[in-house]
Amino acid sequence: MTLSFVSARGEKLLAPSPYIRLLQEATGTTITPSARDAITYSRVSAVPLRPGRIKDYDKGKMPEDTVREARMDYALCPMKYLLSYVLEKYPVYQSDFQMQYALNALISAISHLMEEQGMKEDEAYEAVMALFPWMRRAQKRQVYDYISHDLDGHDLDYGNRTECGGRYYTDERLKLHYPNQDVRTEVNTRYGRLNTPDGRKGLDLYEAPERQDACSFCPHVAYCRNARYVGDQESYYD
């Protein structure tokens, strides 16, 4: 493999990028001058653009055992699907804002699953908060305030189960995957349209999400190139 870089822009000489330096150190190779004419900026910019030689994504080839969450991510945001299930970055909620919403979703899921056993929302709240003794009182109070919105009776029914690998998993888990109720409603709508003419067909990795809150509650928001209003996620509901 041969790597090259722009070595001159007009009269200005350019050094190799840090990435090329890292590869040089990792492989123990040396950078040798070009045997031909120097690769200048004008020479690169003069190369005409051509369409990318990339085939359209064929949704029909998605494995039959693809988990529901992956299909839902595909329906909502191609980049989230790519980062989570193709590159396998294993998304983790990182900000306090996202974690508090995720805790709210966990409390809601436990409360609904244990409702027939007589568990109350406050009991589920206390049980979950006991697992996080480091949380400040103000943070716990904020989680408690979120519960009333998530248990207002307008959420979708997650009483079904999903089969995967010979086991069945409650659909209440989807609340943790999409901790915001409005995003859950939107992604369920898009997921339901996947097998219809109105459903998503391709995989446009430059597509910006239509919903700002889809990014605010996404674990990939800090590094996704298509993320919207990253700086506003902490004050989303202030």
Buried (B, 14 or more C-beta within 10 A) or exposed (E): EEEEEBBBEEEEEEEBEEEBEEBBEEEEEEEEEEEEEEBBBEEEEEEEEEEEEEEEBEBEEBEEEEBBBBBBBBBBBBBBBBBBBEEEEEBEBEBEBBBBBBBBBBBBBBBBBBEEEEBEBEBBBEBBBEEEEEBEEEBBEBBBEBBEBBBEEEBEEBEEEBEEEEEEBBBBBBBBBBBBBEBBEBBBEBBEEBEEEEBBEEBEBEEEBEBEBBBBBBBBBEEBEBBBEBEEBEEBEE
